[in-house]
Amino acid sequence: MIQEAMKAVAEDLNAMLRRKRGDSRDRVILGGLPKPGGTGEDEAGDCICLTLTQITEEKNVASMAAPRGAPESGPRVSAPVSLNLRLLFSAHYARYEVGLEMISEVIAYLHVKPLFTRANTPTLHSGLDRLTLEMVKVTSEEQSQLWSMLGRDYTPSAIYSMRMLTLGGV
């Protein structure tokens, strides 16, 4: 379900950018960061990469939904788990100013549309009710550590928290 949530956001951003720019090109791609001078799958030129950098459990929701016990003869049923995903939107463009323009468009759009529902996002998977995106404030040190962990040089980027992705219990 994680891939479906991220895919819906990428598809929605691509639809907005196609309308705004008047072309059919997908500019937001789901995946890891391109390697400098890479080839094949490692080379993603002139795009915004949407990359998952962290998964955490939403403790406030999990503590309210304690696992339900079943009769000893039946299986134990656990409550769904609610996740927060930390997403990195990074601009990888040959021309720096174009990268700045593209990341600005992504930020502006997510500021206007922080809530994704089936009503306002037709591509949202039927197993997802709502996704909330909120920009994360990071310090220069945290940003440096993230890019170091990713093994890449910094590019214009924004980090968002996607809240309340719920995966069903078993």
Secondary structure, DSSP 8 states (H G I E B T S, - for coil): -HHHHHHHHHHHHHHHHHHHHTS----EEESS---TT--GGG---SEEEEEEEEEEE-HHHHHHS--B---TTS--B---EEEEEEEEEEEE-SSHHHHHHHHHHHHHHHHH--EEETTT-TTS-TT--EEEEEE----HHHHHHHHHHHTS---SEEEEEEEEEEE---
